[in-house]
Amino acid sequence: MAPQSFFILLVLFLHSFSSTISAQSPAAAPAPSATNVTAVLEKAGQFTTLIKLLKSTKMADQINTQLSTSNQGMTLFAPTDNAFSSLKAGTLNSISEQQKLQLVQFHVLPSFYSAAQFQTVSNPLHTQAGNTDDGQFPLNVTTSGNQVNITTGVVNAAVANTIFTDSQLAVYQVDQVLLPLSIFGTPAPAPAPSKPETKIKGADSPSGSSDSGSTAEASSAMGVEQHGIAAAASVGVVAILAAFFL
């Protein structure tokens, strides 16, 4: 019985010891959940159209993936539903799917910008839509005090509010849809075609040519007439002299 009692006591001791160690060990902290851009917009409200565009163009997935895999962060300019409603009727339906993607990308900066950083940012800003060096997607930011203004070459917008900001994602409400120049800019008018030179022949010749021809013909006729008169005068003189001597 003594060995069995000892064994039971040892088991109870080890169980009590392991329970004490487990109780003293801090619980592992849950992994921070990645920021979801559509969840941020849904919570803020009034961004239904933008959310639809982010999902249909797959930009929401791209933004969320970059937020979870990169430490550069991202910045989103978010037009409200009222901003989309103020567009000319049929604007979104008049552009292709590729242009819709570029439109959404034009509202996304591939780096995190705090509101204070807009005070010293260098223009034009690089967006997800493409390189600004070719002049197709220029996005310029200016500030006046705490007011941040955005120009695209087509519209002038203002940052109305900060929707969300953390160390990786900044979402700013804008009062207009940012229309890129390459899609919505007015093309330069084509040069007017030059008038072809009309060549006129024969009876359609310029009056100057006709006058010159008439003058030449008149001069020639006058010369013939004068030559005939001179010849007749010579014959008359010869006849007179012949009569005199005879």
C-alpha positions in Angstrom: 0.0 0.0 0.0 2.9 2.4 0.7 4.2 2.4 -2.9 0.7 3.0 -4.2 0.1 5.9 -1.9 3.5 7.4 -2.9 2.6 7.1 -6.5 -0.8 8.8 -6.0 0.8 11.6 -4.0 3.4 12.1 -6.8 0.7 12.3 -9.5 -1.2 14.8 -7.5 1.9 16.9 -6.9 2.8 17.0 -10.5 -0.7 17.9 -11.6 -0.8 20.7 -9.0 2.7 22.0 -10.1 1.7 22.0 -13.8 -1.5 23.9 -13.0 0.4 26.5 -11.1 2.8 27.0 -14.0 0.0 27.3 -16.5 -1.8 29.9 -14.4 1.3 32.0 -14.0 2.1 32.0 -17.8 0.5 34.9 -19.6 -2.0 34.1 -22.3 -0.7 34.7 -25.9 -2.0 37.9 -27.3 -4.3 37.5 -30.3 -2.8 38.5 -33.6 -3.9 42.0 -34.6 -6.5 41.8 -37.4 -5.5 43.4 -40.7 -7.4 46.6 -41.6 -10.1 46.1 -44.1 -10.8 49.1 -46.3 -14.4 48.2 -47.2 -15.2 47.6 -43.5 -13.9 51.0 -42.7 -16.1 52.6 -45.4 -19.2 50.6 -44.4 -18.8 51.7 -40.8 -18.5 55.4 -41.8 -21.6 55.2 -44.1 -22.4 57.3 -47.2 -19.8 55.5 -49.4 -22.0 52.8 -51.1 -21.0 53.7 -54.7 -17.3 53.7 -53.9 -17.5 50.4 -52.1 -19.2 48.9 -55.2 -16.4 50.2 -57.4 -13.7 48.9 -55.0 -15.3 45.4 -55.1 -16.1 45.3 -58.8 -12.6 46.3 -59.9 -10.9 44.1 -57.2 -9.1 47.1 -55.8 -10.5 46.3 -52.3 -8.7 43.0 -52.4 -5.5 44.6 -53.7 -5.6 47.3 -51.0 -6.2 44.8 -48.2 -3.4 42.5 -49.5 -0.9 45.4 -49.6 -1.9 46.5 -46.1 -1.2 43.0 -44.7 2.0 42.4 -46.6 3.7 45.8 -46.8 4.8 48.4 -44.3 4.4 51.4 -46.7 0.8 51.8 -45.9 -1.8 53.3 -48.2 -4.0 56.5 -48.6 -7.5 56.6 -50.0 -9.4 59.6 -51.1 -13.1 58.6 -50.6 -15.8 60.5 -52.5 -19.2 60.3 -50.9 -22.4 59.1 -52.6 -23.4 62.7 -53.0 -20.2 63.4 -54.9 -20.9 60.5 -57.3 -24.5 61.8 -57.6 -23.3 65.2 -58.7 -21.5 63.7 -61.8 -23.1 64.2 -65.2 -25.7 61.5 -65.8 -24.2 58.4 -67.4 -20.6 59.3 -66.5 -19.7 55.9 -65.1 -21.6 54.0 -67.7 -19.8 55.9 -70.5 -16.3 54.5 -69.6 -14.9 51.1 -70.0 -14.1 48.6 -67.3 -10.4 49.4 -67.6 -11.1 53.1 -67.2 -13.3 52.3 -64.1 -10.3 50.5 -62.6 -8.0 53.5 -63.4 -10.6 55.9 -61.9 -10.6 53.9 -58.6 -6.8 53.6 -58.7 -6.6 57.4 -59.1 -8.0 57.8 -55.6 -5.4 55.5 -54.0 -1.9 56.6 -53.0 0.6 53.7 -52.5 1.9 55.2 -49.3 0.5 56.3 -46.0 0.1 60.1 -45.8 -1.0 61.8 -42.6 -2.8 65.1 -42.8 0.3 67.0 -41.7 2.4 65.4 -44.5 0.3 67.1 -47.1 1.8 70.4 -46.0 5.2 69.4 -47.4 4.4 66.8 -50.1 5.9 67.1 -53.5 3.6 67.4 -56.5 2.4 65.7 -58.5 1.5 62.8 -56.3 2.0 59.2 -57.6 -1.2 57.2 -57.6 -2.0 53.6 -58.2 -3.4 54.6 -61.6 0.1 55.1 -63.1 3.1 57.3 -63.6 2.4 61.0 -63.4 5.5 61.8 -65.5 3.6 61.3 -68.7 1.0 63.8 -67.7 -1.9 61.4 -67.9 -2.7 61.1 -64.2 -1.6 64.3 -62.5 -2.8 64.7 -58.9 -1.7 67.9 -57.1 -2.3 68.7 -53.5 -2.2 72.2 -52.0 -2.9 73.4 -48.5 -4.2 76.6 -46.9 -3.9 76.3 -43.2 -5.6 73.1 -42.3 -7.5 72.9 -45.5 -6.3 70.4 -48.1 -7.2 70.9 -51.7 -6.8 68.5 -54.7 -6.6 69.3 -58.4 -6.6 66.8 -61.2 -6.7 69.1 -64.3 -10.4 68.4 -64.6 -11.8 69.1 -61.1 -10.9 70.9 -57.9 -11.8 69.0 -54.8 -11.3 69.5 -51.1 -10.7 67.1 -48.2 -13.7 67.4 -46.0 -13.0 65.0 -43.2 -10.6 62.3 -42.0 -12.6 59.0 -42.0 -10.0 56.7 -40.6 -6.3 56.7 -39.9 -3.9 54.3 -38.2 -0.2 53.5 -38.8 -1.0 51.9 -42.2 -4.2 53.2 -43.7 -5.5 56.8 -44.1 -9.0 57.4 -45.5 -10.0 61.0 -46.3 -13.4 62.1 -47.4 -13.4 64.3 -50.5 -16.3 66.4 -51.8 -15.9 65.5 -55.5 -15.0 62.5 -57.5 -11.4 62.9 -58.7 -11.6 62.7 -62.4 -8.3 62.0 -64.1 -7.2 64.1 -67.1 -6.5 61.1 -69.3 -10.1 59.9 -69.2 -12.2 63.0 -68.7 -10.0 65.7 -70.0 -11.2 67.7 -73.1 -9.1 66.7 -76.1 -7.4 69.5 -78.0 -9.3 70.6 -81.1 -7.9 69.2 -84.3 -6.3 71.8 -86.6 -8.5 73.0 -89.5 -7.7 71.3 -92.8 -5.8 73.6 -95.3 -7.8 74.5 -98.4 -6.5 72.8 -101.6 -5.1 75.1 -104.3 -7.4 75.2 -107.3 -5.7 75.2 -110.7 -7.8 76.9 -113.4 -7.1 76.2 -117.1 -8.3 77.7 -120.3 -11.3 79.9 -120.0 -11.0 79.7 -116.2 -7.6 81.3 -116.2 -7.1 84.4 -114.0 -8.1 87.6 -115.5 -4.5 88.8 -115.4 -3.5 86.0 -117.8 -6.4 86.8 -120.2 -5.5 90.5 -120.2 -1.8 89.6 -120.9 -2.8 87.4 -123.9 -5.2 90.0 -125.3 -2.5 92.7 -125.0 0.0 90.5 -126.8 -2.4 89.8 -129.6 -3.3 93.5 -129.9 0.4 94.4 -130.1 1.0 91.8 -132.8 -1.9 93.1 -134.9 -0.8 96.7 -134.6 2.7 95.7 -135.7 1.4 94.0 -138.8 -0.8 97.0 -139.6 2.1 99.5 -139.3 4.3 97.3 -141.5 1.6 97.3 -144.3 1.4 101.1 -144.1 5.1 101.5 -144.4 5.2 99.2 -147.4 2.4 101.1 -149.2 4.2 104.4 -148.6 7.4 103.0 -150.1 5.6 101.9 -153.3 4.0 105.3 -153.7 7.3 107.1 -153.4 8.9 104.9 -156.1 5.9 105.5 -158.5 6.3 109.3 -158.1 10.0 109.2 -158.9 9.5 107.0 -161.9 6.9 109.4 -163.3 9.2 112.4 -162.8 12.1 111.0 -164.6 10.1 109.7 -167.4 
